[in-house]
Amino acid sequence: MDMIGTTMGAGRAAVELSLFSLLPVMVVMLSIMRLAEAAGFLDWVTRLVTPLLRPFGLLGLSVFALLQVSFVSFAAPVATLTTMERRGVSDRHLAATFAMVLAMGQANVVFPMAALGLDVGRFVLVSVLGGLVAAAATYHLLGRHLSRDGPLESSEIDLPAGDEARSILAIINRAGAEAFRIATGAIPIMALALTAVAALKAAGGLDALNWLLAPVLGALGLDPRLVTPTLSKYLGGGLAALGVLADQKASGEIDARFVNAAAGWLVHPLDLPGIAVLTAAGPRVARLWVVAAFGGLTGVLVRTILQASIYGS
């Protein structure tokens, strides 16, 4: 195996993903968030929605993260997580929002999967339920040791004084600089994750694991067809799983019923690339990723059971 070539290829893919996919999304999302913040819209939404979300350990700003992951992409909630960290939201609420994002289906995989027969409407409803379960489990159980100190309904906006604070161009420029920091910060972890996946594939590791795990899964009553998309997803991300499912569907190995039954387990940002990108939102977000990951896994399991019970044979 050409380890140098594998590493160079993975590094190139990490840079391309960060600068050509993540950076544009971050520039747009952060610009929208900063402009909405300057206009007072974020504070209005926070005051309006927080009482409804508080039982789940969420704040009004969490709604933006929910909408971003559901209808934009897995990377879009970085803008909201960054805003929440900058505003001083408590670790406990921040971890709950992070867990919610990790447990939900990301739009950049969900909508392309409609071509494979995914029932998008029902999937999104189950996804939201899983996200709320993940947030509640993180806030009330897994994150009980985290601090609750922080503004729940802050109306203070951290903007420079004077005319510059009111300049749309200045706000966009600051958002762009912040987006560039986030995108470049995700490159090292992304490169390591992609190198590990590429090396495993080149060494035949995925085929070996598939061969080893298929009989075990069969004995447990689990579908062996899940092995390859599962390994691809958790190591390479949601788009990698989408590619495997598309190949399986084209070859007739799976059908739309299988796609829907497996979607709860395979479609969410709780994987190596997803965590690498989302933890770039800020140092506190990165520090909370373990708690958020376990909370997110709770929501993923709930979604998996629901999707399998609805579409399972």
PyMOL commands that set and color helices and strands:
alter all, ss='L'
color gray80, all
select helices_A, chain A and resi 3-38+41-56+62-71+77-86+91-103+107-116+120-142+163-166+168-185+187-202+205-219+224-236+238-250+256-266+272-281+283-287+289-311
alter helices_A, ss='H'
color red, helices_A
deselect
rebuild
show_as cartoon
